[in-house]
Amino acid sequence: MEPWIFLPLKRYMCTINTSKSWGVKQVTRSNLGPAVELLKEQIQNADFIAVSVQCTGSHGAPWQRILGFDSSECAYYKAKDRAERFQLLHFT
């Protein structure tokens, strides 16, 4: 009986460190098209993708959080303010 051979299609939980790193890219109207195409290519070839959503919908100051003793009107305005400042991330 032949032993099973597993050939993964992608490298999951890869422990090999590569020295390749990318810097911050400034994207403007003039280079938006090529930048999006480069990003699509890098996502297709990636084994792992991490997205920082630290600032999306976060509070600017502690007093902007909805607290238990806030009136319903105050809580509404705090939630409304946060929703208006929300940064949308969309992946297709």
For each residue, the residues with C-beta under 8 A, 3 or more apart:
1:
2:
3:
4:
5:
6:
7:
8: 11 12
9:
10: 47
11: 8 14 16 47
12: 8 47
13:
14: 11 47 48
15:
16: 11
17:
18:
19:
20:
21:
22: 25 42
23:
24:
25: 22 35
26:
27: 31 32 35
28: 31 32
29: 32
30:
31: 27 28 34 35
32: 27 28 29 35 36
33: 36 37
34: 31 37 38
35: 25 27 31 32 38 39
36: 32 33 39 40
37: 33 34 40 41
38: 34 35 41 42
39: 35 36 42 43
40: 36 37 43 44
41: 37 38 44 45
42: 22 38 39 45 46
43: 39 40 46 49
44: 40 41
45: 41 42
46: 42 43 49
47: 10 11 12 14
48: 14
49: 43 46
50:
51: 89
52:
53: 56 89
54: 58
55: 58 87
56: 53 86 87 88 89
57: 82 83 85 86 87
58: 54 55
59: 62 64 65 82
60: 64 85
61: 64
62: 59 65
63:
64: 59 60 61 78 81 82
65: 59 62 78
66: 70 75 78 79
67: 70
68:
69:
70: 66 67 74 75 78
71: 74 75
72: 75 76
73: 76 77
74: 70 71 77 78
75: 66 70 71 72 78 79
76: 72 73 79 80
77: 73 74 80 81
78: 64 65 66 70 74 75 81 82
79: 66 75 76 82 83
80: 76 77 83 84
81: 64 77 78 84 85
82: 57 59 64 78 79 85 86
83: 57 79 80 86
84: 80 81
85: 57 60 81 82
86: 56 57 82 83
87: 55 56 57
88: 56
89: 51 53 56
90:
91:
92:
